[in-house]
Amino acid sequence: MAVVFDRPKALCDVPMHYCPGCTHGIIHRLVAEVIDEMGIEGDTIGVCPVGCSVMAYDYFGCDMIEAPHGRAPAVATGAKRAKPDSFVFTYQGDGDLAAIGTAETVHVATRGENIVVIFVNNTTYGMTGGQMAPTTLPGQITQTTPFGRDTSVQGFPIRVCEMLSTLDGTALAQRVSVDTVPHIREAKKAIRKGFENQKEKRGFSIIEVLSTCPTNWGMSPVEALDRLRAEMMPYYPLGVYKDTSVKEEK
Ligand SMILES: Cc1ncc(C[n+]2csc(CCOP(=O)(O)OP(=O)(O)O)c2C)c(N)n1
């Protein structure tokens, strides 16, 4: 009988700790599928910092490094410069990448470090119980904004892809989602493009993935996907914000 669905080899055969309906598992799978398809598991180094995906080193078969909170781009820079022929990716949440790690994020992009950043935006600090993140939407209720995020007090959310697309070192800045099968396919293509950019030495690639956190949003997995579409997508439009490979092809 034909096998139509299998575990990617780059993913370990272990149960994951993620909550029901959490989209981290889908995103892990997409990264692993790209690693398999490019045949680069032995040459890939992943960097996971602090957040719900802190134990990603248990899930990916490639080499993995644990970074302090927010510092994955700095650690990835060191790994890539020490082993320039390897493929280096970071896998970061929005609290990690856009709060404590903002400086590392901006500077790794402007330096044009030849790495891929997978940015999982679920509009909250998942691991610590659902506090406000820089990406929390105006009016969103969290543990630290019990009356909803008030932009006159807490400021406005950061649109990371738009911001990084203005920097010359950025080769690819694309926002995708994993709420439907077509969007999951698109997300995988974007991740693949990021890894191809690394092969072609084009510079820094960031793929932002709109994600859900049913547990901390207080929703069922299905309600969480509905919220992603109804509230997150209008504020964080999907799309390619910068892609220097297109210019090269013309
Ligand atoms: C230096 C430091 N500060 C704060 C923390 C506490 N902390 C752990 S995870 C986390 C937020 C993670 O949120 P995010 O990056 O959005 O990832 P998620 O858990 O939602 O996937 C924080 C603040 C820490 N571990 N280390």
The ligand as a Gaussian input file, in Angstrom:
#p B3LYP/6-31G(d) Opt

LIG

1 1
 C       15.788000      36.332000      31.083000
 C       14.410000      35.759000      31.216000
 N       13.356000      36.585000      31.386000
 C       12.109000      36.085000      31.491000
 C       11.890000      34.744000      31.429000
 C       10.468000      34.218000      31.605000
 N        9.887000      33.763000      30.349000
 C        9.932000      32.464000      29.985000
 S        9.130000      32.173000      28.550000
 C        8.677000      33.791000      28.406000
 C        7.822000      34.289000      27.277000
 C        7.711000      33.363000      26.120000
 O        6.779000      33.848000      25.214000
 P        6.989000      33.745000      23.662000
 O        8.393000      34.085000      23.304000
 O        5.928000      34.579000      23.001000
 O        6.809000      32.211000      23.293000
 P        5.569000      31.223000      23.532000
 O        5.776000      30.643000      24.896000
 O        4.290000      32.019000      23.390000
 O        5.708000      30.198000      22.440000
 C        9.168000      34.532000      29.473000
 C        8.915000      35.985000      29.674000
 C       13.008000      33.901000      31.266000
 N       12.869000      32.575000      31.217000
 N       14.249000      34.431000      31.159000

